């Protein structure tokens, strides 16, 4: 089973993935916990580029293509092999984040993003997506608290540094 966790920064995705993995392990399921971007060695390098606040001027299309490059590598190296072994994959972000941030947030053509995922790249659809929702201000406050507590994460704060209107326009659409 392929389960993705989506939500704004600070919504608790990582915490809930760990809880879900623990619960499933107690029930006898073998789980793989992973994330996007950065679930592979190549993905870690792509993540550094994408989340570096020094790259605030990155072109939205370049940003989209980097996320897709990470996703393809991640699927081939981690997700699909784990699913083939019968394991449950718990993933922190996936395609919904791309639609939300690069589509709604950056203003890229949402139909194009869907077409790239489904028609061109044949990205699989998760069996279940869990959306963690809370007010943008609350999530960002939590994210900044985490960043300041763990200073090394400051180099991954490009999205937290976006203006509030970006986060509100990029809020996860439901339905």
Secondary structure, 3 states (H helix, E strand, C coil): CEEEEEECCCCCHHHHHHHHHHHHHHCCCCEEEEECCCCCHHHHHHHHHHHCHHHCCCCHHHHHHHHHHHHHHHHHHHHHHHHHCCCEEEEECCHHHHHHHHHHHCCCCHHHHHHHHHHHCCCCCCCEEEEECCCHHHHHHHHHHHHHHCHHHHHHCCCCCCCHHHHHHCCCCCC
